[in-house]
Amino acid sequence: MKHTPLTAASLREHPLPLPQAGSKDARGRALVVAGSASVPGAALLAAVAALRAGAGRLRIATVARAAAGMGLMVPEAMVVGLPETADGAVDVAQAATSLRTLADGCDAVLIGPGMLGEAPTAALAVELLGADASFILDATALSELRARAGAVRARAGRAVVTPHAGEMARLLDRRREAVEADPLEAARAAAELLGSVVVMKGASTWIVEPQGGRWLYAGGGIGLATSGSGDVLAGLIVGLLARGLPPISAALWGVFLHGEAGRRLAGAIGPVGFLARELPGVVPELMRETMG
């Protein structure tokens, strides 16, 4: 099967919802479950990106010690501080009940950026998949997901996963070199394993759906290979999911907007040296231009 180049033209088959008058609830409610004591900024980057992608309401669930600062940094969001383990990770066992309640009230949920503890985070991701929402599983939520693939597949059609080569290697129980040698085949295998849309991140990004569709985004530039860039991408996708886009459309738009934001910043600043935190601010204009 041939792939489709991911361009502004190909996105016309996946139109964004048109902004309309109405309450912020009409644009969707997003929940970002992210961060740890050592990486609190991951939640911030993903959260701001979700708002820039157009989500109407935002909830952030992060470690308790980062919650007050997060509330000041993102005053638009409701912030929930979660119990912590001794090493500054979210205590999944203690937080599960409150997170289930938060997820039940949202249209889209992101789990994983900046979190510690692969197995507990993956277990939490699978548990929260029972909520009536769309999901994006990123970073730590992916590393131990292979053993829980059946539970993810049972909720097919509602999830996006966003691994880089190392995370994909652990997910498929392969060597990283094998994934890097054939990222499309790895993405296809993961889509089949999980029954979910897969965004295989790299210098070129493959987006694959379980039904066999595949898209390739070849732009963006080397500047996107910087700390926090993946957190921004995950936040864009959860914001688009919250707006009501199906998983494949949210993944395509998220990858395109993320890459084109990098391209635009590279032109304005230089090929390297721009920051991940600068990417979300470019997104609203890009959406307007791409929608025509």
C-alpha positions, 0 to 999 in steps of 0.5 A: 500500500502506498503512503500519503505525503502529509501536507496542507493539501492532504489535510483537507480530507481531515478538516478541523471543526469550525470555531463557532459561538458557544461555551468553552465546553463546546470546544472540548475538555482536555486532561493532561496527566504529566510531570514529576519532581525532576521533570515538572516542565513536561506538563507545562509544555503539553498543557500550553500546546493543548490550549494553543490547539484550541481546546476549550477547557484544560485540566492538569494533573501533576505531582503535588509539589509542582501544582501551585507553580503550574497553576501560576504558569497556566492560569487558564487551567484547573490544576490538581496536585497528585500524591507522590512517591519518595522519588518524586513520581506520581503515586499511581496507586493513591492517585488512581481514583481521583484521576478516574474522576477527572478523566470521566469529565473530559473529552480527551486525556494525555498520559505520560510526558515527564512521568517516572515509573514505566510499569505503574504509568502504563497500568494507569494508562490502561485503567483510564482507557475505560473512561469515555474519552479519546486518549494519547499515550506518550513517553513513560506510558508506552514503555511497559505497554506490550504486556497490556496490549490486549486491554488497549486493543479492546478500546480500539479507535480511541487512542493515539500512541507517540513513540520515538525509536527507543520507546518503540523498541521496548514496545515491540521487544526489538532492538532500537537499530531494527526500528530505526532501519525500518520505522514504517514496518515498526509503526505498522506492527505497533498499530496492529498490536495496539489497534491504535493510531501510531505516530512513529517519531523521527527525522521523518514521522510516520503516522499509521492507522490499524486499518492500513492507512499511512502518511509520511511527514518529511518536514520540520527540520533538525531544530525539533530534535530538542528537549520538550519537543515531544511534549508539545506534540503530545499536547497538540494532539490531545487538544485536537482530540478534545475538539472532537477530531477522530484519532487519525485526524488529530494525529495528522494535524498534530504532526503537521502543526508541530513540524511546520511550527519548527520550520517557521521558527527555523526560518525566523531564528535559525535551524537550531536554537529555538525552544520547545516552549516557543512552538505552541505560540506559532500554532494558531496562525498555522491553523488559520493559514492551513484551513484557508 
